[in-house]
Amino acid sequence: MQDTGHILFNSFGCGSDRRQVLDQQIHTGERSFRDVSEEMWGSLDVPFDDGFEVMKEALDIDCDFKTFHSFCINNDIPFNVISAGLKPVLRRVLDHFLGEENSHHIDIVANDAMISNDGHSWKPVWLHDSELGHDKAKSINDYKSTARLESDDGTIPLIVFIGDGVSDLPAAREADVLFARRGLRLEEYCVENNLPYIPFDTFADIQKEIVKIAKKDEEKTKGVGMPVNFNPRANLWRRASSKTALPVFAMMSPKTEKTLEWGILGGTSLEAPEGGAIAAAA
């Protein structure tokens, strides 16, 4: 429920006052997300393990996330985190809160990092050469392109994105189904720009909605008219085979019903300076 970067910056880096100034510079467009993030991460002076000890005490996980993640594992649903943060930080947090056995089911699409052993130097290794550092919209569209090429008729998996923060804004327009955590920046952006989205408070809300969406998609594939803005070239029944693209997800409604295959992408509130929620099927 908290941002890992914020905890580190406030405790071992630029501090909360400077961080708020930097966050405002992103909001006004004065500086890019990547530029501000580099300053924040570069301000840290703490060994990785020492920083994690503070993080694990300060972080709370969404009360329904473990249940939702178990739902995904039990139904053989690949589950990814797509993040503007740093991969080693995210992996350690997931290992701690979920246990390594469950955490290893989650792939992380994020920036890498070079962190000195003494902790005096933290440097992001950006996934993309852009002002965002990690352009989530590009990650989604690269995945779509790969899936389209591998499809016999151009049909691609339905893209579902779960997010909440500033770094999730570019991805919001690329998803077929968008979940935005209630009351945070991604929801504000959707309202400001009239983007269709599904608000959520916890991952229990998401699980319920996913079952509804799966049933609607099944009707769509049977030719029943649907009042939902599904991508006409996407459905839950297509699964890409690429092992290098962002993974595709199989979502299942209750065990007695048919397995539905689809792609889901999501942000993570484990990122900095402001981020979204952990994603199912990315």
C-alpha positions in Angstrom: 0.0 0.0 0.0 3.1 2.3 0.3 5.7 3.2 -2.2 9.1 1.5 -1.7 11.0 4.3 -3.2 9.3 6.9 -1.0 10.3 4.9 2.1 13.9 4.8 1.0 14.1 8.4 -0.1 12.5 9.7 3.1 14.8 7.6 5.3 18.1 7.5 3.5 18.0 10.0 0.7 16.6 13.4 -0.4 14.0 13.4 2.4 10.2 13.9 2.2 10.3 17.7 1.7 12.6 17.5 -1.3 10.7 14.5 -2.7 7.5 16.5 -2.6 9.1 19.3 -4.6 10.4 16.7 -7.1 7.0 15.1 -7.4 5.5 18.5 -8.2 8.1 19.1 -10.9 6.8 15.9 -12.6 3.2 17.0 -12.2 3.8 20.4 -13.8 6.0 19.0 -16.6 9.0 21.0 -15.4 11.2 17.9 -15.3 10.8 14.4 -16.7 9.9 11.3 -14.7 13.3 9.8 -15.5 15.2 12.9 -14.6 13.5 13.2 -11.2 13.8 9.5 -10.5 17.5 9.6 -11.2 17.9 12.4 -8.6 15.8 10.5 -6.1 17.6 7.1 -6.5 21.0 8.9 -6.7 20.4 10.6 -3.4 20.3 7.2 -1.5 23.2 6.3 0.8 22.4 3.0 2.4 23.4 -0.6 1.8 20.7 -2.6 0.1 20.1 -5.0 3.0 19.9 -2.1 5.5 17.4 -0.3 3.3 15.2 -3.4 3.0 15.1 -3.8 6.8 13.4 -0.4 7.0 11.1 -1.2 4.0 9.7 -4.4 5.3 8.7 -2.8 8.6 7.1 0.2 6.8 5.2 -1.6 4.1 1.7 -3.1 4.2 0.4 -5.3 1.5 -3.1 -5.0 0.1 -5.2 -7.2 2.5 -6.7 -9.2 -0.4 -3.6 -9.5 -2.6 -2.3 -12.8 -1.3 -5.8 -14.4 -1.8 -5.9 -13.0 -5.4 -2.4 -14.2 -6.1 -3.2 -17.6 -4.8 -6.3 -17.6 -7.1 -4.0 -16.9 -10.0 -1.5 -19.7 -9.0 -4.3 -22.2 -8.4 -5.7 -21.6 -11.8 -2.3 -21.5 -13.6 -2.5 -17.8 -14.3 0.9 -16.1 -15.1 1.1 -12.9 -13.1 3.5 -10.0 -13.7 4.5 -6.8 -12.2 5.2 -4.0 -14.7 6.9 -1.2 -12.9 8.8 2.2 -13.1 10.8 1.1 -10.1 13.9 -1.0 -9.7 13.7 -4.8 -10.2 16.0 -5.9 -7.3 13.9 -3.9 -4.8 10.7 -5.2 -6.1 11.9 -8.8 -6.1 13.1 -8.6 -2.5 9.8 -7.2 -1.4 7.7 -9.8 -3.2 10.0 -12.6 -1.8 9.4 -11.2 1.7 5.6 -10.7 1.6 4.7 -13.8 -0.6 7.6 -16.2 0.1 10.1 -17.1 -2.5 8.1 -20.1 -3.7 5.1 -17.9 -4.6 7.2 -14.9 -5.6 9.0 -16.9 -8.3 5.6 -17.2 -10.2 5.7 -13.4 -10.8 7.9 -12.0 -13.6 8.9 -8.4 -13.2 9.1 -6.0 -16.1 11.1 -3.0 -14.7 14.3 -1.0 -14.7 17.4 -2.7 -13.4 19.9 -1.1 -11.0 23.6 -0.8 -10.1 23.9 -0.6 -6.3 27.4 -0.5 -4.7 28.1 -2.9 -1.9 28.6 0.0 0.6 25.3 1.6 -0.6 26.9 5.0 -1.5 25.8 4.7 -5.1 22.3 3.8 -6.5 22.0 4.1 -10.2 18.9 3.0 -12.3 19.6 1.1 -15.5 16.6 2.2 -17.6 14.6 -0.2 -19.6 13.9 2.4 -22.3 15.9 5.4 -23.6 13.0 7.8 -23.0 11.9 10.5 -20.6 10.0 7.9 -18.7 12.9 5.4 -18.2 10.3 2.6 -18.5 7.6 3.5 -20.9 4.8 1.1 -19.9 2.8 2.0 -23.0 5.7 0.8 -25.1 6.0 -2.4 -23.2 2.4 -3.2 -23.8 2.5 -2.3 -27.5 5.7 -4.3 -28.0 3.9 -7.2 -26.5 0.8 -6.7 -28.7 3.0 -6.5 -31.8 4.7 -9.8 -30.9 1.4 -11.5 -30.2 -0.2 -10.2 -33.4 2.7 -11.6 -35.5 2.4 -15.0 -33.8 -1.4 -15.1 -34.4 -2.9 -16.7 -37.5 -5.5 -14.0 -37.9 -4.1 -11.0 -36.0 -6.1 -11.6 -32.9 -4.3 -10.7 -29.7 -5.0 -11.4 -26.0 -7.2 -9.0 -24.1 -5.0 -6.6 -22.2 -6.0 -5.9 -18.6 -4.0 -3.3 -16.6 -4.2 -2.7 -12.9 -2.6 0.5 -11.7 -2.8 3.6 -9.5 -0.1 6.2 -10.0 1.7 8.7 -12.3 3.9 6.1 -14.1 0.7 4.2 -15.0 -0.8 7.1 -17.0 0.9 6.2 -20.4 -0.3 2.6 -20.1 -3.9 3.6 -19.4 -4.9 4.2 -23.0 -3.3 0.9 -24.2 -5.4 -1.5 -22.1 -8.6 -3.1 -23.1 -9.7 -3.3 -19.5 -8.3 -0.8 -16.9 -8.5 -1.1 -13.1 -7.6 2.1 -11.2 -7.3 2.2 -7.4 -9.9 4.5 -6.0 -8.9 8.0 -5.0 -5.4 8.0 -6.5 -3.8 9.7 -9.5 -4.6 7.1 -12.1 -8.4 7.4 -11.3 -8.1 11.2 -11.4 -6.5 10.9 -14.9 -9.2 8.6 -16.1 -11.9 11.0 -14.9 -10.1 14.1 -16.4 -9.8 12.4 -19.8 -13.1 10.4 -19.9 -11.2 7.1 -20.0 -13.4 4.1 -19.2 -12.1 2.3 -16.1 -13.1 0.1 -13.2 -12.4 1.5 -9.7 -11.2 -0.8 -7.0 -10.3 -0.6 -3.3 -8.7 -4.1 -2.8 -7.8 -7.0 -5.0 -11.0 -8.8 -3.9 -12.9 -6.2 -6.1 -10.6 -7.1 -9.0 -11.2 -10.8 -8.6 -15.0 -10.3 -8.7 -14.8 -8.1 -11.8 -12.5 -10.4 -13.7 -15.0 -13.2 -13.4 -17.7 -10.9 -14.8 -15.4 -9.8 -17.6 -14.7 -13.4 -18.5 -18.3 -14.2 -18.7 -19.0 -11.1 -20.9 -16.1 -12.0 -23.2 -17.5 -15.5 -23.6 -20.8 -14.0 -24.8 -18.9 -11.8 -27.2 -17.1 -14.7 -28.7 -20.4 -16.4 -29.2 -21.6 -13.4 -31.2 -23.8 -11.8 -28.5 -23.8 -8.0 -28.6 -21.9 -6.5 -25.7 -22.1 -3.0 -24.2 -18.4 -3.3 -23.3 -15.6 -1.5 -25.2 -13.6 -4.7 -26.0 -10.9 -4.4 -28.6 -12.5 -6.2 -31.6 -9.1 -7.8 -32.4 -8.7 -9.1 -28.9 -10.3 -11.9 -26.9 -9.7 -14.1 -23.9 -9.4 -17.2 -26.1 -6.1 -16.3 -27.8 -2.8 -17.1 -26.2 0.6 -15.9 -27.6 3.4 -18.4 -27.5 6.4 -16.1 -27.3 8.6 -16.6 -24.2 10.3 -13.2 -24.7 7.2 -11.0 -24.8 5.4 -9.9 -21.7 3.6 -13.1 -20.5 0.1 -13.9 -21.4 -2.3 -14.9 -18.7 -4.9 -17.7 -18.3 -7.8 -16.5 -16.1 -10.3 -18.9 -14.8 -13.7 -18.3 -13.3 -14.7 -20.9 -10.7 -13.3 -24.4 -11.1 -16.5 -25.7 -12.6 -16.4 -23.3 -15.5 -14.3 -23.1 -18.7 -10.7 -21.9 -18.5 -10.3 -18.5 -20.2 -6.9 -17.4 -21.6 -5.9 -13.8 -21.7 -3.2 -11.2 -21.2 -3.2 -8.9 -18.2 -0.8 -6.1 -17.4 -0.4 -4.0 -14.3 1.7 -1.4 -12.5 2.9 -1.7 -8.9 2.8 0.5 -5.9 6.3 -0.9 -5.2 7.7 1.6 -7.5 8.9 5.2 -7.3 8.3 8.1 -7.2 4.6 7.2 -7.5 3.2 4.0 -8.8 0.3 1.7 -9.4 -0.9 -1.6 -7.9 0.6 -4.9 -8.5 -0.7 -6.4 -11.7 -2.3 -9.6 -12.6 -1.3 -10.9 -15.9 0.8 -8.0 -15.9 
